[in-house]
Amino acid sequence: MELLNSAGVPGGCRSGPAGPVFLFLFVAAIGVGCGGQLPRPPLAERGGLQVLSGYAYPTVGEAGAAYLHIRNSADLPDTLFAVQNEGQSGMLMTTEGTRMIMVVSATIAPGSEIAMRPGGMHLMFEGLSRPVAVGDTVRLSLRFARAGELGVLVPVVAYGEMP
């Protein structure tokens, strides 16, 4: 039996269960070839701002820290000026050498990103009413000048992990 393509020309493909299996394997191979991970949706987005990822470390006493990766895809800059952790006000901090310095706000230019990390820019919370441990989830509220309020949930991971 000769196989015909959709135009009736010899050389068509056989249909059947092998087609979907091949497609799945092809897509999986592309994913593995590109680092093995498919893109994750943002944790939150509004007005051109996207919180791409985030995590927190377990509290030490009544203090905790969180780290976010934020992208501004809008045509205008936006400014992060306030943060809260379940109602508790936090501070935007950065590290210079061995000193932590409070930052009043962080402006994200159009088409740019900020990637918070240990030893650099981060969110700091003091006087927390309850400890957080590995496996918990922390609810953060971010206030931006243009985009308004964005709420995100971030996992608490072991020190040194960066999901």
N, C-alpha and C positions, 0 to 999 in steps of 0.2 A: 504494500500500500504506500503510495507516495503522499507526503505531507505537503499541504498548500498553506501559504500565508493568507492574511485577510483579503488580499487582492486576487486570490486564486492562482498565485504564482508558486511553482515548486520551491521547497526550501522552508516551509513554515515550521513552527515549533509544536511539539506535542503538548497538549494540555493535560492536566491531571495533578495528582498530589505532589509531584516533584517540583512544579512551578513555585507554589508557595513556600516549600521547604528551601529551595534554592534562594528565593528572595530573602527569607529570614536569615540564612547563613551569610548571604552577601552583606546585609545590613549589619549583622553582628560583627563580621570581619572588619567592616569599615570602622565601627565603634572601637574595636580592640586596636586597630591600627592607629587610631587617633588618641591613644591614651586610655582606652577602655571605658571612658565615661561619656554618657550622653549629657548634654547641657541640662542643668537644673533650672527650673523656673525661679524667678526672684522671690525672696521672702515677702517683699512688699513693693508696690510701685504706685506712684501718683505724680501727675504733673511733670512727667519726664524723668523723675528720680526713681531709681531702682536700688533696693537693698539686695545685693546679689547673694551675700552669705553673711553668716555671723555665728559667734560662739561666745561662751563665757567660761571662766574657770571657777572652781569651787571657792566659796568665801573663806577668808582668813579672818577670824574674829567676826566683826561686824562690817567688813569691807569686801567688796567684790569688783571685778573688772570684766568688761565685755569688749569685743572686737567686731567691727563690721566692715564690709566692703560695699561701698556705695558708688553708683554711677549716675552722672547727670547727662541724660540724652536730650535734654531740652535745649532750646535756642538761647536761653538766658541763664545766668548764674543763679545758684540758690545757696542759702546759708543755713547750716545746722546751728541752732542757737540754744536749744534746751533738750535735756534728756531726763527720762524718769524710768525707774525700775519698780513696777507694781506700786506706783504712787510715791515712791521715795525719789526725791530730786538727786540727780547725779551731776557730774562735771565732765567736761571734755578735757582730757589731759594729754600732754606730750612729754617725752623724756629727752633731756639734753644732757649728755654725759651721764652722771649719776643722779641728777636732780629731776624730779617731776614738776612740771609747770602747768598751771591751769590755763586753758585757752578759752577765751570768752565765746568764740564762735569759729566755725570752719566753713569757708566759702568754697563751693565746688563749681569750677568754671564749666561752661557748656562743653560737652564732649569729653569731659575728664572724669576721673575717679579718685576716691580716697580709699586706701586699704589700711585699716587700723591693724596694728600688730603689737605683740609684746616688745617692750623696749622702744616703742614709738608712740604714735597717737593711739589713744584708747579711751573708753568710757569708764569712769571710776565712780563707785557708789560706796558711801560710808554711812554708818548708823543703820544698817539693814536690820529689820525686825526678825528675820529668820535666816538661818544658814541655807546655802544651796550646795548640793553635792553632785558628783558625777552622775549623769542619768536624768537629772532634773531638767526642766525647761524654764527659762526666764522670759517674762513678758516685758519688753521695752517699748517706750513711747518716745518717738523722736519728733521734734518740732522744727520745721523748716520755714524760712521767711516766705517763700513762694508756694511751695507744695502743701504747706500746712502740716497736720499731724499724721505720722505714719506709725502704725503699731507693728511690731515684729516679735516673733517667738524664736529664741535661740537656745540651742542645746548647751548644757554644761558638760564640758569634756575634761579629761585628765590634763594636768599641767604638761605642756610640751606638745599636746595634740593640736592640730589645726585642720578641722574638717573642710 
